[in-house]
Amino acid sequence: MSAYEGLARYYDGLTSDVEYTLWQDWYESWFRKSQVPVKIVLDLACGTGTLTCMLAERGYTMIGTDLSPEMLAEAMEKSAGVRGEPPIFLNQSVDELDLFGTVDACVSSLDSINYITDRDVLEEAFRRVHTFLMPGGYFLFDIIAPAWLEKLDGELFVDENEDVFCAWRASFDREERVLTYGMDLFERRGPYWYREQEEHCERAWSVEELSALLTEAGFAQVQVCGGFAERCPGPEDRRLCFVCVNGEGGQTPGQLEPD
């Protein structure tokens, strides 16, 4: 079974502890600094569209893209309750991004970039984001720091609610620098439980690798923050956030405070 095929309908329930407002507030803090007025925003690899819908309710015209039809089905259902202009959702791979026009900003959340494990795919994805992003616009995304992904080797995680039991087994390949989650889903259907299996992979991209690929794609300025704070990353930071400016123009990211 492909990633998210079975998990999609349970994803929101199993991730109810995610503090989506951290991403939303961080994005908007940079939108306010942009010299490009931010109205149209692309949510790359939007998943079930929680952040897409949250930003839509803040008045942004949202476009969400994702590879998984099952995750987009959940996003579409969720968007029916949006107050104001509902998002547009497109079933597209990141390296086949094809929009109707340019966007003022692009965001990608919850380590979606880590899930792109192929260098050529990521290189093309960055090029396409650059193509459809207004000059001076921001590309904002986060990753899990490489050392933190490696620490997950051998770990077992369990998530559950009354309808589903989910067990994740993590294995890190140090040569490929890829963390693989073997997932078992047990779904309650009446008096019985049914088992499904999925496999998810995340690559431990280094800051240097990503910065080089972003520069090659045309992003003139790349800044990396420790978490959602405007400071240099430190070894304690599990999540790293990237602020990338498309070419010349736009608000230059300021000097970060040392960790």
Summary of the structure (lengths in Angstrom):
residues: 259
radius of gyration: 18.2
end to end distance: 42.5
largest distance: 60.9
contacts: 835
relative contact order: 0.16
helix: 29%
strand: 35%
